[in-house]
Amino acid sequence: MKKRVKQAVACLLLAVAACLVAIGLADGGFSDVAEKARVICYECIGVG
């Protein structure tokens, strides 16, 4: 019975995580993160 509960919790957490990722992508979060990563990389190599 314990294994079944652990599997149910894992599936629930996976579903919640997938929903949050989808919401973030729909909200334009990817472009924000990509821009910040680009700026950080340019600063690391001394360009920006």
C-alpha positions as CSV (number, residue, x, y, z in Angstrom):
1,M,0.0,0.0,0.0
2,K,2.8,2.4,0.8
3,K,4.3,2.0,-2.7
4,R,1.0,2.9,-4.2
5,V,0.7,6.1,-2.2
6,K,4.2,7.1,-3.1
7,Q,3.4,6.6,-6.8
8,A,0.2,8.6,-6.5
9,V,2.1,11.5,-4.8
10,A,4.8,11.4,-7.5
11,C,2.2,11.5,-10.3
12,L,0.4,14.4,-8.6
13,L,3.6,16.4,-8.2
14,L,4.6,15.7,-11.8
15,A,1.2,16.9,-13.0
16,V,1.5,20.1,-10.9
17,A,5.0,20.7,-12.2
18,A,3.9,20.3,-15.8
19,C,1.0,22.7,-15.3
20,L,3.3,25.3,-13.7
21,V,5.8,25.0,-16.6
22,A,2.9,25.4,-19.1
23,I,1.7,28.5,-17.3
24,G,5.2,30.0,-17.2
25,L,5.7,29.4,-20.9
26,A,2.3,30.9,-21.7
27,D,3.1,33.9,-19.6
28,G,6.3,34.6,-21.6
29,G,8.7,33.4,-18.9
30,F,11.0,31.7,-21.3
31,S,11.9,34.9,-23.1
32,D,12.7,36.6,-19.7
33,V,14.9,33.8,-18.6
34,A,16.7,33.6,-22.0
35,E,17.4,37.3,-21.9
36,K,18.8,37.2,-18.4
37,A,21.0,34.2,-19.4
38,R,22.3,36.1,-22.4
39,V,23.2,39.1,-20.3
40,I,25.0,37.0,-17.7
41,C,27.0,35.1,-20.4
42,Y,28.1,38.3,-22.1
43,E,29.2,39.7,-18.7
44,C,31.2,36.6,-18.0
45,I,33.2,36.8,-21.2
46,G,33.6,40.5,-20.8
47,V,31.5,41.7,-23.8
48,G,28.7,43.4,-22.0
